[in-house]
Amino acid sequence: MSLRPIRPRHVLICNWRDTRNPEGGGSEKFVEEVALGLVDRGYRVTAFCAAHDNAPRDEVRDGIRFVRRGDKMAVYAFAFLGLLLRRFGRVDLVVDVQNGLPFFTRLATRKPVVVLVHHVHREQWPVVYPGLVGRIGWWVESWLAPRLYRHSRYVAVSTATRDELVALGVEADRISIVHNGTEPSPVTHVTRTEQPSMCVVGRLVPHKQVEHAIDTVAQLVEIPGLTLTVVGDGWWEEELRAYAASLGVADRVDFTGFVDERTKHEIYASSWVMALPSLKEGWGLVVGEAGSHGTPTIAYRSAGGTRESIDDGASGVLVDEHAEFVAAVRHVLTDDEERRRLGKGAFEKSQMFTWAQTREGFASVLAKPSR
């Protein structure tokens, strides 16, 4: 099959959520940043995602046309049929954001399709969907999708994600790495809490393993006044509240729910350390956000993308198991000099990545020849 240059005029991005969705997070931020970059370069961009109560079904914001239909599962059918029946108008290129499941857009159009993958969900399927559903989901992600998109270009947000895709059969020369950027903080003058404090920022779902941070508060009884602020929304919240109560630390764990950007950054800036006990992260956008305030992160090495967003021992700490996680938090909270050193490294690391670089990198992928 011959190669020809792509000069798309209208880009359709299919993603299951957007940043205004209460369950939106780093992956949605990435998508909207690259969409803004495409608009700046003269593209027409339509972002299709699930409907929710925080935004209208149709709107144009910052030059991006948002179309919201269906819930977190029906959105896949709406996107596929909309593309197949040309309800989005003439589309020149599709970005299929694969969060575990693809949108199967390759079957609905002959136009070029670029697949964006934040991370592979091997470990998450049995946690979120135990049993047959999880096995089918993993089969779709690991076997069906790589074959369906065998002629498509891929974008991964980290080397770890690229390597996982290669292990699934995607050729390395079809995968480009485009890192996340770090948003300039809207907060500049916030002091640390007087007593030791941690924060966790992200969706409240099982694979984020917020329980590990709650465990840490319960186990570090030798650190008086230690508190944990849990920022984010999700269907697992009541389970987490019950878990904190069962450990007797409900009064030391504050669940803020979904907060605005300024409040989120105030929490980053006032916390002594950020905990990221997630089972899997493609990159970990929150790492750079916390780092912009000199707040170091403690995370699991096995999460994948954390091995790139965190320089172990320089901008944060990577551990292999829960006992090490607790020990690392104890050390950073009780050693003022070490915490300041890691905080300085976290700030310097956060300045290495910008959204301008992300936008440029993604736009360059779309400019490459298709197959």
SVG drawing of the C-alpha trace seen along z (x, -y; Angstrom):
<svg xmlns="http://www.w3.org/2000/svg" viewBox="-27 -34 45 49">
<polyline fill="none" stroke="black" stroke-width="0.4" points="0.0,0.0 1.5,-3.4 2.1,-6.2 0.6,-9.6 0.8,-12.8 -2.1,-13.6 -3.4,-17.2 -6.6,-16.8 -9.0,-19.7 -11.5,-18.2 -10.3,-16.0 -12.8,-13.9 -11.5,-12.9 -13.4,-10.1 -12.9,-10.0 -15.2,-8.6 -15.0,-11.7 -14.0,-15.4 -12.5,-17.6 -15.9,-18.9 -17.0,-15.4 -16.8,-14.8 -14.8,-11.7 -12.5,-13.4 -8.8,-13.4 -5.3,-13.6 -6.1,-11.7 -9.0,-14.1 -6.7,-17.1 -4.2,-15.7 -6.8,-15.2 -8.2,-18.8 -4.7,-20.3 -3.8,-18.5 -7.2,-19.6 -6.4,-23.2 -3.1,-22.8 -4.8,-21.5 -7.3,-24.4 -4.3,-26.9 -2.9,-25.2 -6.0,-25.8 -7.8,-22.4 -11.5,-22.0 -11.8,-19.8 -14.8,-17.8 -14.5,-16.1 -17.0,-13.4 -17.6,-12.1 -20.2,-10.8 -22.9,-13.1 -23.1,-14.3 -24.9,-16.9 -22.0,-19.4 -22.1,-20.4 -24.6,-20.7 -24.9,-18.1 -23.5,-20.4 -21.2,-23.4 -18.2,-25.1 -15.5,-26.0 -12.1,-27.5 -12.7,-26.7 -13.4,-23.0 -16.8,-21.6 -18.0,-19.3 -20.6,-16.7 -21.8,-14.6 -24.0,-11.6 -24.6,-8.4 -23.2,-7.2 -19.8,-5.7 -20.7,-2.6 -23.3,-3.8 -20.8,-6.5 -19.0,-3.9 -22.1,-3.0 -23.0,-6.6 -19.5,-7.5 -19.3,-4.5 -22.8,-5.1 -22.2,-8.9 -19.0,-8.3 -20.5,-5.6 -23.6,-7.6 -21.5,-10.8 -23.3,-12.7 -20.2,-14.7 -19.9,-16.0 -16.9,-15.4 -14.1,-13.9 -10.5,-13.9 -8.9,-12.1 -10.0,-10.3 -8.2,-10.1 -9.5,-7.0 -8.7,-7.4 -8.4,-3.8 -9.1,-3.8 -9.1,0.0 -11.7,0.3 -11.3,-1.3 -14.2,-3.0 -13.9,-0.6 -13.6,-3.6 -11.4,-1.7 -14.6,0.2 -16.6,-3.0 -14.3,-5.0 -11.6,-4.7 -10.0,-7.9 -6.8,-7.7 -7.1,-6.7 -4.6,-7.6 -4.9,-5.6 -4.1,-7.4 -3.2,-5.1 -2.4,-6.4 -1.7,-3.0 -2.5,0.7 -5.2,2.0 -3.9,5.6 -3.9,5.2 -7.1,3.2 -9.6,5.4 -9.8,8.1 -10.0,5.4 -12.8,3.3 -14.6,6.1 -13.9,9.4 -14.9,12.6 -16.1,13.0 -16.6,9.3 -13.0,8.5 -11.6,11.4 -13.6,10.2 -12.4,6.6 -8.8,7.7 -9.2,9.9 -10.5,6.9 -7.7,4.7 -4.8,7.1 -5.8,9.2 -8.6,7.7 -7.6,4.0 -3.9,4.4 -5.2,6.4 -8.0,4.1 -5.7,1.1 -2.7,2.8 -2.3,0.1 -2.9,-2.8 -0.4,-5.1 -0.3,-5.1 0.5,-7.8 1.7,-6.7 2.3,-9.1 5.3,-7.3 8.0,-4.8 6.3,-2.3 3.1,-2.5 4.9,-2.1 6.7,1.0 3.4,2.5 1.9,1.8 4.9,3.5 4.3,6.5 0.8,6.7 2.0,6.8 2.0,3.1 5.2,2.3 7.4,-0.1 7.9,-2.3 4.1,-3.0 4.2,-4.4 5.1,-8.0 5.7,-9.1 4.1,-12.5 4.5,-13.3 2.1,-15.2 2.8,-18.9 2.5,-20.7 -0.1,-23.5 1.2,-26.8 -0.2,-27.0 -2.9,-29.5 -1.7,-29.6 1.5,-31.2 1.2,-32.0 0.1,-29.1 1.9,-27.8 2.3,-24.3 0.0,-23.0 1.4,-23.3 1.1,-19.6 2.2,-16.7 -0.3,-16.3 -0.7,-14.1 -2.9,-14.4 -4.3,-12.0 -5.7,-13.5 -7.6,-11.5 -10.7,-9.5 -12.1,-7.4 -12.1,-4.0 -10.6,-0.7 -7.5,-0.7 -6.4,-4.0 -5.8,-2.1 -6.6,-5.1 -6.9,-2.5 -3.1,-2.3 -2.9,-6.0 -5.6,-5.5 -3.7,-2.6 -0.6,-4.7 -2.4,-7.3 -3.6,-4.5 -0.2,-2.9 1.9,-6.1 0.5,-6.6 3.9,-8.0 3.3,-11.1 0.9,-13.2 -1.7,-15.2 -1.1,-13.5 -4.0,-14.1 -4.9,-12.9 -6.9,-15.0 -8.6,-13.0 -9.4,-15.1 -11.7,-13.7 -15.0,-12.1 -16.0,-8.5 -18.3,-5.6 -15.8,-4.1 -16.1,-7.0 -18.5,-5.4 -16.3,-2.3 -13.3,-4.5 -15.2,-6.4 -16.3,-3.1 -12.7,-1.9 -11.4,-4.9 -14.1,-4.5 -13.2,-0.8 -9.6,-1.8 -10.6,-4.5 -9.2,-7.4 -12.3,-8.9 -11.6,-12.1 -8.2,-12.4 -9.2,-11.7 -11.0,-14.6 -12.9,-13.8 -13.3,-17.0 -15.1,-15.6 -14.6,-17.3 -12.9,-20.7 -12.0,-23.6 -8.4,-24.1 -7.5,-26.7 -8.6,-24.7 -6.8,-21.6 -3.6,-23.6 -4.0,-25.1 -4.2,-21.5 -1.1,-20.5 0.8,-23.6 -0.3,-23.1 0.5,-19.3 3.8,-18.0 3.7,-15.1 1.5,-13.6 0.6,-9.9 0.0,-8.1 -0.7,-4.5 -2.4,-3.8 -2.1,-0.4 -1.4,-1.8 -0.6,-5.3 0.3,-6.1 2.2,-9.1 0.7,-10.6 -0.3,-14.2 -0.8,-14.9 2.9,-14.3 3.9,-17.4 1.0,-19.4 2.2,-18.7 5.8,-19.1 5.1,-22.7 4.5,-23.5 7.6,-21.7 5.5,-18.8 7.2,-15.4 5.3,-12.3 5.5,-8.7 4.3,-6.1 4.6,-2.5 7.3,-1.7 5.1,1.0 2.5,-1.7 4.6,-2.2 4.5,-5.8 5.6,-6.9 9.1,-5.7 9.3,-8.6 7.3,-11.3 9.3,-10.7 13.0,-10.6 13.4,-8.1 15.3,-9.6 15.5,-13.0 12.0,-14.3 10.1,-11.7 10.2,-8.1 9.3,-4.9 8.6,-1.7 7.7,1.9 5.3,2.9 2.9,1.5 5.3,1.8 7.8,-0.3 5.2,-2.8 4.4,-3.4 8.1,-3.5 8.8,-6.1 6.0,-8.3 7.3,-8.1 10.8,-9.0 9.8,-12.0 7.4,-13.4 9.9,-13.1 13.1,-14.2 12.7,-17.9 16.0,-18.2 15.1,-15.2 11.6,-16.5 13.0,-19.9 15.5,-18.2 12.9,-16.1 10.6,-19.1 13.2,-21.1 13.8,-18.1 10.0,-17.8 9.8,-21.5 12.7,-21.2 11.2,-18.1 7.8,-19.8 9.4,-22.6 10.8,-20.1 7.4,-19.4 5.1,-22.0 1.7,-21.7 3.2,-23.6 5.6,-20.7 2.7,-18.3 0.6,-20.1 3.6,-20.3 4.4,-16.7 0.9,-15.5 0.4,-17.8 3.6,-16.4 2.2,-12.9 -0.9,-13.9 1.4,-15.4 3.1,-12.1 2.2,-10.0 -0.6,-7.4 -0.5,-3.8"/>
</svg>
